[in-house]
Structure formats: structure tokens, C-alpha cells
Amino acid sequence: MPRRSNHMHDICAVCQCILILPFFLLLIFKTAVSEMVSMKIVEEPSSYGLNSYNFASHTTDDKKLKMRIKPSNFTGPVHLKRLYGRCFSKEMNEYRYEFCPFFNVTQHEQSYRWNPFSGVLGVWQEWEIENNTFIAMNMREGEKCGDFHRTVKVIFSCGDKHDIVNVTEPSTCNYHMSFTSPYVCHRDSMLVYPTLSEELQQAWDQLEGELYREEITPKGYNKQLRKIFEKAGYYIPLEEKKLLAEQAIQREEREKKEESGEFDNLPKCTEEYRKLKKEIEGLRTLLAVKDDKDASNASTTQKPEKKKSKSSSKVGNLLKAMSSKSKKT
């Protein structure tokens, strides 16, 4: 028991340092900046909803559009792979919708409001199949909406060009998007059976025979057919869906704790401590360079040597305190 108590004491001691460090870091940085240059802050109305939005910013820079889960791998008709990596957008009813096949669907409010909505409506998960035909892409685990997360069903139909022709919301935060494409105009272009491996085709043939001979019920037939589609990668097993959702929740809770300065273990706490210490050492170097420059300017003008910068002194005292604290822990 004493050993466990000491271990918990170590964690608390280091984490206390982590929680205090950002305030010192902010104070030092503010002092350094104010000494070196004055900065003017200009307030502007938000124009996010009016700016162009490309695939690169969509996947990297825009933190608002962070996805809860990773998109599934490409599956389905091979000719649709030509859509992979492309995005199609359409403005309607003061919103701009963007559909990136086999990636996600996003919505961007086109308004001058203070905080226009911009978020992920759904991430590519699996196909919806009816009568041996790929009917729609199911996008799930979008931005939170009350007690659940947004979903989108992207329904394919034949058209002269790739285009989002309509978006509806049959129920709260559950969307239907109609997407036309010349790639689906051939009558066999969305058939499921031809895309299956020979092994899975044989399994389906056998299943059809069992249903015809009434050796299996329609319910049993649908259950076995689902397993065939799961093996092909067209459906995600129910257990895996549940696991993905649970992992997303755990990751979000962990990130929320870390943002507030809470850590579950000593190694993570120590890692954050080292990062902040490195940042402070970088600021200390910057202030030292500034002090040298001030001293050089003072000597050329034959003025008495300036006293050591208050900010630099604060950094030194802080590093000494951290060093003694880390030795104790």
C-alpha cells in the first residue's frame, strides 16, 4: 500500500506541474512579445461560409471537420473507383453540401451568422443492397445531433454528369442525398453478383437452391446472404459497428481530458511535461538573444549595461523549480 501511495503522489506532483506550466508559458510569451513588437488585433465578421472549400483543406487543415472514425476501404463495382479521391459540391437552401465518394459528406452553412454550421454529416461505412443491386452508400458517425450522430444515405441514379441533385432530411439529422452519375447508367453497372469472388458466388448459388427447395426460410436466407456480403466487404458486421462507435467515444473522452490537462497515466503526464519544458527552453533562448542584442545596443551608445530581463529571470526560476520538482518525483 505505501508503494502505491507514493506512485499516485508522483503522478499528482508531475501533473500539477503540467497544469501550472501553461500559465507561466503564457505570461512569459506575452511579456516577450510586448517587449519586442506591438501587435494590432483586427476583428472581422466570419466569412467561412463564403470561402472556397477544397479537398486538401477538407482532409487536413479544418479542425472543425475532424471525423470520428476512419472511412471504410473501397468496395463495390470496380468502375466506381474512378470516383475515389474526387469531391462534388452543390449549394441549396443556404447550405453547401460536399460529397466525397468513399470518404464522407459535409455540410457548410452559407451565412453571415457569427458561428455558421460546418460539419461532417457522415463517414463512408458500407453499401445498401436490394435485389442484387447496389442502391446507396451509407455514411455514418457524423457530427453529434442530440443523443445520436448524423447519418447520410447517398442514393445513386443515372445522369449525364456527376451531380448532387437533391438533399432531404426524412428524420432529424438523417439525410438522403440523390447523386447522379454516367457511371451507373448501364443496366448491369450496379449489380452485386458479378463483383463477388467465385467462392462467394458459389455460396450464393447454393443459398438460392436451398431457398427454392424450401430448405431454408426467407428470414434465414437473408441472414446467410448478409454474411456473404460481409465477407465481400459490402456490409460491416454488427459487432464491428458497435466496436467502432465505442472506440470513437473513448478517443473523444481521452482527447477532452488531455485538452483540460488531465492524464490517465504517469508516462503520458511526463511526455506532456517534457513538451512544455522544451517550449519554455525555446522561449528562454529567444529571450537570451534579445538580451544580447539589447546589451550590444547599450554598449554602442555607451550606456550602462542593462540588467537581466525580468522575463529571462522568470524563466530561469521556473526551470530551476521544475528541475527540483522532477528530482523529487
Backbone hydrogen bonds in HBPLUS format (Angstrom, degrees):
<---DONOR---> <-ACCEPTOR-->    atom                        ^
c    i                          cat <-CA-CA->   ^        H-A-AA   ^      H-
h    n   atom  resd res      DA  || num        DHA   H-A  angle D-A-AA Bond
n    s   type  num  typ     dist DA aas  dist angle  dist       angle   num
A0005-SER N   A0001-MET O   3.06 MM   4  6.30 156.4  2.11 152.7 159.5     1
A0006-ASN N   A0002-PRO O   2.96 MM   4  6.25 155.7  2.02 152.0 157.6     2
A0007-HIS N   A0003-ARG O   3.01 MM   4  6.29 153.4  2.09 146.4 154.0     3
A0008-MET N   A0004-ARG O   2.99 MM   4  6.26 160.3  2.03 151.6 155.9     4
A0009-HIS N   A0005-SER O   2.94 MM   4  6.13 147.4  2.05 141.5 151.4     5
A0010-ASP N   A0006-ASN O   2.89 MM   4  6.21 146.5  2.00 145.2 153.7     6
A0011-ILE N   A0007-HIS O   3.08 MM   4  6.45 160.6  2.12 149.9 154.0     7
A0012-CYS N   A0008-MET O   2.98 MM   4  6.21 166.5  1.99 150.5 154.0     8
A0013-ALA N   A0009-HIS O   2.87 MM   4  6.03 159.5  1.92 148.1 154.1     9
A0014-VAL N   A0010-ASP O   2.99 MM   4  6.21 170.9  2.00 157.9 159.1    10
A0015-CYS N   A0011-ILE O   2.91 MM   4  6.00 165.9  1.93 152.6 157.4    11
A0016-GLN N   A0012-CYS O   2.87 MM   4  5.97 145.8  1.99 144.8 153.5    12
A0017-CYS N   A0013-ALA O   3.26 MM   4  6.59 147.0  2.37 138.7 146.7    13
A0017-CYS N   A0014-VAL O   2.97 MM   3  5.11 119.6  2.35  97.2 112.5    14
A0018-ILE N   A0014-VAL O   3.03 MM   4  6.46 151.0  2.12 145.8 154.2    15
A0019-LEU N   A0015-CYS O   2.93 MM   4  6.22 154.2  2.00 148.7 154.8    16
A0020-ILE N   A0016-GLN O   3.05 MM   4  6.25 146.5  2.17 143.3 151.7    17
A0021-LEU N   A0017-CYS O   2.87 MM   4  5.95 157.2  1.92 155.7 161.6    18
A0023-PHE N   A0020-ILE O   3.13 MM   3  5.80 132.3  2.37 117.9 128.6    19
A0025-LEU N   A0021-LEU O   2.81 MM   4  6.01 164.1  1.84 162.4 167.9    20
A0026-LEU N   A0022-PRO O   2.88 MM   4  6.01 156.9  1.94 143.1 148.6    21
A0027-LEU N   A0023-PHE O   2.99 MM   4  6.16 158.7  2.03 145.7 151.5    22
A0028-ILE N   A0024-PHE O   2.88 MM   4  6.09 164.7  1.91 156.1 159.4    23
A0029-PHE N   A0025-LEU O   2.96 MM   4  6.05 166.9  1.98 149.6 153.8    24
A0030-LYS N   A0026-LEU O   2.93 MM   4  5.97 158.7  1.98 144.9 151.2    25
A0031-THR N   A0027-LEU O   3.03 MM   4  6.21 155.5  2.09 143.4 149.8    26
A0032-ALA N   A0028-ILE O   2.88 MM   4  6.13 162.0  1.92 153.2 158.2    27
A0033-VAL N   A0029-PHE O   2.93 MM   4  6.10 165.6  1.95 152.7 156.2    28
A0034-SER N   A0030-LYS O   3.00 MM   4  6.08 159.6  2.05 144.6 150.6    29
A0035-GLU N   A0031-THR O   3.06 MM   4  6.24 140.0  2.22 141.5 151.6    30
A0036-MET N   A0032-ALA O   3.11 MM   4  6.33 146.3  2.22 144.5 153.2    31
A0037-VAL N   A0033-VAL O   2.91 MM   4  5.90 177.5  1.91 161.7 162.6    32
A0050-LEU N   A0047-SER O   2.96 MM   3  5.34 153.0  2.03 111.2 120.0    33
A0051-ASN N   A0048-TYR O   3.28 MM   3  5.47 152.5  2.36 105.0 112.5    34
A0058-HIS N   A0054-ASN O   3.05 MM   4  6.15 148.3  2.15 145.1 155.1    35
A0059-THR N   A0055-PHE O   3.06 MM   4  6.24 138.9  2.23 144.2 152.6    36
A0059-THR N   A0056-ALA O   3.19 MM   3  5.38 131.4  2.44  98.3 110.0    37
A0060-THR N   A0056-ALA O   3.08 MM   4  6.19 132.5  2.32 145.3 158.0    38
A0062-ASP N   A0057-SER O   3.19 MM   5  5.93 167.7  2.21 159.2 155.9    39
A0065-LEU N   A0062-ASP O   3.12 MM   3  5.69 147.8  2.23 111.1 119.2    40
A0066-LYS N   A0063-LYS O   3.27 MM   3  5.39 143.1  2.41 118.3 113.6    41
A0072-SER N   A0124-TRP O   3.07 MM  52  5.98 158.7  2.12 135.6 142.4    42
A0080-LEU N   A0077-PRO O   3.06 MM   3  5.69 152.4  2.14 115.7 123.6    43
A0081-LYS N   A0078-VAL O   2.98 MM   3  5.59 163.7  2.00 119.3 124.5    44
A0082-ARG N   A0079-HIS O   3.46 MM   3  6.16 169.6  2.48 111.2 114.1    45
A0083-LEU N   A0080-LEU O   2.91 MM   3  5.56 164.6  1.93 117.5 122.7    46
A0084-TYR N   A0081-LYS O   3.05 MM   3  5.17 150.8  2.14 102.3 111.2    47
A0086-ARG N   A0083-LEU O   3.12 MM   3  5.60 157.9  2.18 135.8 135.5    48
A0088-PHE N   A0099-PHE O   2.87 MM  11  5.21 155.4  1.93 136.6 144.4    49
A0099-PHE N   A0088-PHE O   2.77 MM  11  5.21 166.9  1.78 154.6 156.3    50
A0090-LYS N   A0097-TYR O   2.91 MM   7  5.39 144.2  2.04 147.1 157.0    51
A0097-TYR N   A0090-LYS O   2.86 MM   7  5.39 167.5  1.88 154.4 151.7    52
A0092-MET N   A0095-TYR O   2.79 MM   3  5.44 160.1  1.83 162.3 168.6    53
A0095-TYR N   A0092-MET O   3.08 MM   3  5.44 147.5  2.19 109.5 119.2    54
A0110-GLN N   A0094-GLU O   2.92 MM  16  5.25 166.7  1.94 135.9 139.6    55
A0096-ARG N   A0108-HIS O   2.75 MM  12  5.02 155.9  1.81 141.1 149.6    56
A0108-HIS N   A0096-ARG O   2.82 MM  12  5.02 146.2  1.94 140.4 151.2    57
A0098-GLU N   A0106-THR O   2.98 MM   8  5.22 160.5  2.02 144.2 146.4    58
A0106-THR N   A0098-GLU O   2.90 MM   8  5.22 158.7  1.95 147.0 154.1    59
A0100-CYS N   A0104-ASN O   2.92 MM   4  5.38 171.3  1.92 174.6 175.6    60
A0103-PHE N   A0100-CYS O   2.85 MM   3  5.32 128.1  2.12 150.2 148.0    61
A0104-ASN N   A0100-CYS O   3.11 MM   4  5.38 133.8  2.34 133.9 146.4    62
A0124-TRP N   A0103-PHE O   3.01 MM  21  5.21 174.2  2.02 130.0 131.9    63
A0105-VAL N   A0122-GLY O   2.99 MM  17  5.46 153.1  2.06 155.5 158.2    64
A0121-LEU N   A0105-VAL O   2.76 MM  16  5.51 156.0  1.82 146.3 153.8    65
A0107-GLN N   A0119-GLY O   2.92 MM  12  5.60 159.7  1.96 161.8 168.7    66
A0119-GLY N   A0107-GLN O   2.96 MM  12  5.60 151.7  2.05 153.8 162.3    67
A0109-GLU N   A0117-PHE O   2.76 MM   8  5.29 168.7  1.78 178.9 175.0    68
A0143-GLU N   A0120-VAL O   2.70 MM  23  5.55 161.4  1.73 168.2 161.4    69
A0123-VAL N   A0140-ARG O   2.69 MM  17  5.09 161.1  1.72 131.8 137.5    70
A0140-ARG N   A0123-VAL O   2.85 MM  17  5.09 147.1  1.95 144.0 135.0    71
A0125-GLN N   A0138-ASN O   3.07 MM  13  5.92 147.9  2.18 158.3 161.7    72
A0138-ASN N   A0126-GLU O   2.80 MM  12  5.43 165.0  1.82 174.4 177.7    73
A0127-TRP N   A0234-TYR O   2.99 MM 107  5.54 161.0  2.03 157.1 163.3    74
A0128-GLU N   A0136-ALA O   2.78 MM   8  5.13 144.9  1.90 157.5 157.0    75
A0135-ILE N   A0128-GLU O   2.83 MM   7  5.59 158.4  1.88 160.4 166.8    76
A0136-ALA N   A0128-GLU O   3.44 MM   8  5.13 158.7  2.49 129.3 133.9    77
A0130-GLU N   A0133-THR O   2.98 MM   3  5.32 158.2  2.03 152.0 154.9    78
A0133-THR N   A0130-GLU O   2.91 MM   3  5.32 132.4  2.14 110.6 124.1    79
A0192-VAL N   A0132-ASN O   2.99 MM  60  5.21 158.1  2.04 123.3 126.2    80
A0134-PHE N   A0190-MET O   2.80 MM  56  5.29 163.6  1.82 156.5 161.2    81
A0156-PHE N   A0135-ILE O   3.38 MM  21  6.42 165.3  2.40 158.7 162.2    82
A0137-MET N   A0154-VAL O   2.87 MM  17  5.01 151.6  1.95 139.8 144.2    83
A0154-VAL N   A0137-MET O   2.85 MM  17  5.01 164.5  1.88 152.9 155.1    84
A0139-MET N   A0152-VAL O   2.75 MM  13  4.95 173.1  1.75 168.9 167.1    85
A0152-VAL N   A0139-MET O   2.78 MM  13  4.95 163.0  1.81 145.3 149.4    86
A0142-GLY N   A0150-ARG O   2.93 MM   8  4.56 157.1  1.99 148.6 145.0    87
A0150-ARG N   A0143-GLU O   3.02 MM   7  5.69 168.8  2.03 151.0 152.7    88
A0145-CYS N   A0148-PHE O   2.64 MM   3  5.46 171.1  1.65 166.1 163.2    89
A0148-PHE N   A0145-CYS O   3.32 MM   3  5.46 167.5  2.33 121.6 121.1    90
A0151-THR N   A0173-CYS O   3.23 MM  22  6.74 153.8  2.30 153.6 161.3    91
A0175-TYR N   A0151-THR O   2.92 MM  24  6.21 171.4  1.93 153.7 152.1    92
A0153-LYS N   A0175-TYR O   2.91 MM  22  6.29 152.6  1.99 142.7 150.3    93
A0177-MET N   A0153-LYS O   2.86 MM  24  6.09 168.3  1.87 150.6 153.9    94
A0155-ILE N   A0177-MET O   2.72 MM  22  6.04 156.1  1.78 165.7 173.7    95
A0179-PHE N   A0155-ILE O   2.87 MM  24  5.94 174.3  1.87 163.7 162.8    96
A0157-SER N   A0179-PHE O   3.03 MM  22  6.32 136.6  2.23 151.6 153.6    97
A0181-SER N   A0157-SER O   3.03 MM  24  6.50 142.7  2.17 155.3 166.8    98
A0163-ASP N   A0180-THR O   3.06 MM  17  5.30 150.6  2.15 138.0 142.7    99
A0180-THR N   A0163-ASP O   2.91 MM  17  5.30 160.6  1.95 154.9 156.7   100
A0165-VAL N   A0178-SER O   2.95 MM  13  5.66 150.3  2.03 149.6 157.9   101
A0178-SER N   A0166-ASN O   2.88 MM  12  5.20 167.0  1.89 150.7 154.7   102
A0168-THR N   A0176-HIS O   2.88 MM   8  5.21 161.9  1.91 151.2 157.1   103
A0176-HIS N   A0168-THR O   2.91 MM   8  5.21 158.2  1.96 137.7 141.9   104
A0174-ASN N   A0171-SER O   2.93 MM   3  5.38 164.0  1.96 141.7 138.3   105
A0184-VAL N   A0181-SER O   3.35 MM   3  5.91 170.3  2.36 113.1 115.9   106
A0185-CYS N   A0182-PRO O   3.47 MM   3  5.40 168.2  2.48 107.0 106.8   107
A0189-SER N   A0186-HIS O   3.04 MM   3  5.14 164.9  2.07 111.7 116.4   108
A0191-LEU N   A0188-ASP O   3.35 MM   3  5.39 172.7  2.36 110.1 110.4   109
A0195-THR N   A0192-VAL O   2.94 MM   3  5.56 144.1  2.07 120.5 131.0   110
A0196-LEU N   A0193-TYR O   3.16 MM   3  5.54 159.3  2.20 113.7 119.8   111
A0201-GLN N   A0197-SER O   2.91 MM   4  6.16 150.4  2.00 152.7 162.0   112
A0202-GLN N   A0198-GLU O   3.02 MM   4  6.23 154.9  2.08 145.8 151.5   113
A0203-ALA N   A0199-GLU O   3.09 MM   4  6.39 150.0  2.19 140.4 148.8   114
A0204-TRP N   A0200-LEU O   2.99 MM   4  6.19 150.8  2.07 142.1 149.3   115
A0205-ASP N   A0201-GLN O   2.87 MM   4  6.16 156.0  1.93 147.4 154.4   116
A0206-GLN N   A0202-GLN O   2.95 MM   4  6.18 159.4  2.00 147.8 152.8   117
A0207-LEU N   A0203-ALA O   3.05 MM   4  6.22 151.5  2.13 138.8 146.8   118
A0208-GLU N   A0204-TRP O   2.89 MM   4  6.18 154.2  1.95 151.8 158.3   119
A0209-GLY N   A0205-ASP O   3.07 MM   4  6.39 152.0  2.15 145.8 153.1   120
A0210-GLU N   A0206-GLN O   3.03 MM   4  6.34 152.9  2.10 147.7 154.7   121
A0211-LEU N   A0207-LEU O   3.02 MM   4  6.29 153.7  2.09 148.0 154.9   122
A0212-TYR N   A0208-GLU O   2.96 MM   4  6.17 158.3  2.01 147.1 153.2   123
A0213-ARG N   A0209-GLY O   2.97 MM   4  6.17 153.8  2.04 147.1 153.7   124
A0215-GLU N   A0210-GLU O   2.79 MM   5  4.99 152.8  1.87 161.7 160.7   125
A0214-GLU N   A0211-LEU O   3.06 MM   3  4.90 154.9  2.12 100.8 107.5   126
A0221-TYR N   A0217-THR O   2.80 MM   4  6.08 152.5  1.88 154.6 163.7   127
A0222-ASN N   A0218-PRO O   2.97 MM   4  6.22 161.9  2.01 149.0 152.1   128
A0223-LYS N   A0219-LYS O   3.06 MM   4  6.30 152.3  2.14 145.4 153.2   129
A0224-GLN N   A0220-GLY O   3.01 MM   4  6.23 161.2  2.05 149.3 153.4   130
A0225-LEU N   A0221-TYR O   2.86 MM   4  6.03 152.9  1.93 149.8 158.4   131
A0226-ARG N   A0222-ASN O   2.97 MM   4  6.08 149.3  2.06 139.9 147.4   132
A0227-LYS N   A0223-LYS O   3.32 MM   4  6.65 149.4  2.42 138.7 145.8   133
A0228-ILE N   A0224-GLN O   3.18 MM   4  6.57 146.5  2.30 141.5 150.0   134
A0228-ILE N   A0225-LEU O   3.10 MM   3  5.06 118.6  2.50  92.7 107.8   135
A0229-PHE N   A0225-LEU O   3.04 MM   4  6.43 155.7  2.10 149.7 155.8   136
A0230-GLU N   A0226-ARG O   2.85 MM   4  6.14 144.9  1.97 147.3 158.2   137
A0231-LYS N   A0227-LYS O   2.98 MM   4  6.23 155.7  2.04 146.3 151.7   138
A0232-ALA N   A0228-ILE O   3.09 MM   4  6.38 141.7  2.24 139.1 149.7   139
A0234-TYR N   A0229-PHE O   2.90 MM   5  5.27 141.6  2.05 164.5 159.3   140
A0235-TYR N   A0229-PHE O   3.38 MM   6  5.67 149.5  2.48 111.0 110.6   141
A0233-GLY N   A0230-GLU O   3.01 MM   3  5.01 144.7  2.14  97.2 108.2   142
A0240-GLU N   A0237-PRO O   3.02 MM   3  5.29 120.0  2.40 102.8 117.4   143
A0241-LYS N   A0237-PRO O   3.06 MM   4  6.44 152.6  2.13 153.2 161.6   144
A0242-LYS N   A0238-LEU O   3.09 MM   4  6.35 161.0  2.12 150.3 154.4   145
A0243-LEU N   A0239-GLU O   3.01 MM   4  6.24 154.5  2.08 143.6 150.8   146
A0244-LEU N   A0240-GLU O   2.91 MM   4  6.11 159.0  1.96 150.5 155.4   147
A0245-ALA N   A0241-LYS O   3.09 MM   4  6.36 159.9  2.13 149.9 154.6   148
A0246-GLU N   A0242-LYS O   3.02 MM   4  6.25 159.9  2.06 148.6 154.1   149
A0247-GLN N   A0243-LEU O   2.91 MM   4  6.09 161.5  1.94 153.5 158.4   150
A0248-ALA N   A0244-LEU O   3.01 MM   4  6.19 151.4  2.10 143.5 151.2   151
A0249-ILE N   A0245-ALA O   3.07 MM   4  6.35 155.9  2.13 147.5 153.4   152
A0250-GLN N   A0246-GLU O   2.97 MM   4  6.23 164.0  2.00 152.6 156.8   153
A0251-ARG N   A0247-GLN O   2.91 MM   4  6.06 158.7  1.96 146.8 152.6   154
A0252-GLU N   A0248-ALA O   3.00 MM   4  6.18 157.5  2.05 146.0 152.0   155
A0253-GLU N   A0249-ILE O   2.97 MM   4  6.20 159.1  2.02 151.5 157.1   156
A0254-ARG N   A0250-GLN O   2.94 MM   4  6.13 155.7  2.00 146.7 153.6   157
A0255-GLU N   A0251-ARG O   2.92 MM   4  6.14 160.9  1.96 149.9 154.8   158
A0256-LYS N   A0252-GLU O   2.94 MM   4  6.08 151.6  2.03 143.4 151.4   159
A0257-LYS N   A0253-GLU O   3.03 MM   4  6.28 153.4  2.11 144.5 150.9   160
A0258-GLU N   A0254-ARG O   3.00 MM   4  6.27 160.7  2.04 149.9 155.1   161
A0259-GLU N   A0255-GLU O   2.96 MM   4  6.13 153.9  2.03 146.0 152.6   162
A0260-SER N   A0256-LYS O   3.22 MM   4  6.43 139.9  2.39 137.1 146.8   163
A0260-SER N   A0257-LYS O   3.13 MM   3  5.19 127.0  2.43  95.2 108.9   164
A0262-GLU N   A0257-LYS O   2.73 MM   5  4.90 164.1  1.75 148.8 143.1   165
A0261-GLY N   A0258-GLU O   3.08 MM   3  4.97 157.8  2.13  99.8 106.2   166
A0269-CYS N   A0265-ASN O   3.20 MM   4  6.40 158.1  2.25 146.0 152.7   167
A0270-THR N   A0266-LEU O   2.78 MM   4  5.97 160.3  1.82 159.6 164.9   168
A0271-GLU N   A0267-PRO O   2.91 MM   4  6.11 151.4  1.99 143.6 151.5   169
A0272-GLU N   A0268-LYS O   3.09 MM   4  6.37 158.6  2.14 149.4 153.5   170
A0273-TYR N   A0269-CYS O   2.98 MM   4  6.22 150.0  2.07 143.7 152.9   171
A0274-ARG N   A0270-THR O   2.96 MM   4  6.24 154.2  2.02 149.7 155.4   172
A0275-LYS N   A0271-GLU O   3.08 MM   4  6.37 152.2  2.16 144.2 151.8   173
A0276-LEU N   A0272-GLU O   3.04 MM   4  6.28 165.6  2.06 151.6 154.3   174
A0277-LYS N   A0273-TYR O   2.93 MM   4  6.12 153.9  2.00 145.8 153.9   175
A0278-LYS N   A0274-ARG O   2.92 MM   4  6.10 153.2  2.00 144.8 151.4   176
A0279-GLU N   A0275-LYS O   3.04 MM   4  6.37 152.2  2.12 145.5 153.0   177
A0280-ILE N   A0276-LEU O   2.95 MM   4  6.22 156.7  2.01 149.1 155.1   178
A0281-GLU N   A0277-LYS O   2.91 MM   4  6.17 154.6  1.97 147.0 154.1   179
A0282-GLY N   A0278-LYS O   3.00 MM   4  6.24 145.7  2.12 141.5 150.7   180
A0283-LEU N   A0279-GLU O   3.02 MM   4  6.39 152.0  2.10 145.5 152.7   181
A0284-ARG N   A0280-ILE O   2.81 MM   4  6.08 148.8  1.91 145.9 155.8   182
A0285-THR N   A0281-GLU O   3.00 MM   4  6.27 149.9  2.10 142.3 149.1   183
A0286-LEU N   A0282-GLY O   3.06 MM   4  6.36 156.3  2.12 143.9 150.3   184
A0287-LEU N   A0283-LEU O   2.89 MM   4  6.18 156.3  1.95 150.9 156.6   185
A0288-ALA N   A0284-ARG O   2.90 MM   4  6.11 147.2  2.01 142.5 152.1   186
A0289-VAL N   A0285-THR O   2.99 MM   4  6.27 155.2  2.06 150.0 155.6   187
A0290-LYS N   A0286-LEU O   3.13 MM   4  6.39 152.8  2.21 140.0 147.5   188
A0291-ASP N   A0287-LEU O   2.84 MM   4  6.13 153.8  1.91 146.8 153.8   189
A0292-ASP N   A0288-ALA O   2.94 MM   4  6.23 155.7  2.00 148.4 154.5   190
A0293-LYS N   A0289-VAL O   3.00 MM   4  6.24 154.8  2.06 145.5 152.5   191
A0294-ASP N   A0290-LYS O   2.89 MM   4  6.18 154.6  1.95 149.6 156.6   192
A0295-ALA N   A0291-ASP O   2.87 MM   4  6.10 155.8  1.93 146.7 153.6   193
A0296-SER N   A0292-ASP O   2.89 MM   4  6.11 152.4  1.97 145.0 152.7   194
A0297-ASN N   A0293-LYS O   2.97 MM   4  6.21 157.9  2.01 147.0 152.8   195
A0298-ALA N   A0294-ASP O   2.90 MM   4  6.10 149.6  1.99 144.0 152.8   196
A0299-SER N   A0295-ALA O   2.96 MM   4  6.21 151.8  2.05 145.9 152.6   197
A0300-THR N   A0296-SER O   3.18 MM   4  6.41 153.1  2.26 145.9 152.3   198
A0301-THR N   A0297-ASN O   3.29 MM   4  6.46 138.4  2.47 138.2 147.9   199
A0303-LYS N   A0298-ALA O   2.87 MM   5  5.09 174.0  1.87 156.4 154.6   200
A0302-GLN N   A0299-SER O   3.21 MM   3  4.89 160.8  2.24  98.0 102.5   201
A0313-SER N   A0309-SER O   2.92 MM   4  6.20 156.6  1.98 149.8 156.6   202
A0314-LYS N   A0310-LYS O   2.87 MM   4  6.15 151.1  1.95 146.9 155.1   203
A0315-VAL N   A0311-SER O   2.94 MM   4  6.26 152.8  2.02 147.4 154.7   204
A0316-GLY N   A0312-SER O   2.95 MM   4  6.26 159.0  1.99 148.7 154.1   205
A0317-ASN N   A0313-SER O   2.98 MM   4  6.24 164.8  2.00 152.8 156.1   206
A0318-LEU N   A0314-LYS O   2.89 MM   4  6.05 154.3  1.95 146.2 153.9   207
A0319-LEU N   A0315-VAL O   2.88 MM   4  6.12 161.3  1.91 155.4 159.5   208
A0320-LYS N   A0316-GLY O   3.00 MM   4  6.22 154.4  2.07 147.8 155.0   209
A0321-ALA N   A0317-ASN O   2.97 MM   4  6.19 156.5  2.03 144.9 151.2   210
A0322-MET N   A0318-LEU O   2.88 MM   4  6.18 155.4  1.94 148.9 155.9   211
A0323-SER N   A0319-LEU O   2.86 MM   4  6.00 154.4  1.92 143.8 151.1   212
A0324-SER N   A0320-LYS O   3.00 MM   4  6.26 163.0  2.03 152.2 155.4   213
A0325-LYS N   A0321-ALA O   2.95 MM   4  6.06 149.4  2.05 141.0 150.2   214
A0326-SER N   A0322-MET O   2.83 MM   4  6.03 157.3  1.88 151.9 156.8   215
A0327-LYS N   A0323-SER O   3.10 MM   4  6.30 147.2  2.21 141.8 150.4   216
A0328-LYS N   A0324-SER O   3.18 MM   4  6.40 150.2  2.27 139.5 146.6   217
A0329-THR N   A0325-LYS O   3.11 MM   4  6.44 148.9  2.21 143.1 151.5   218
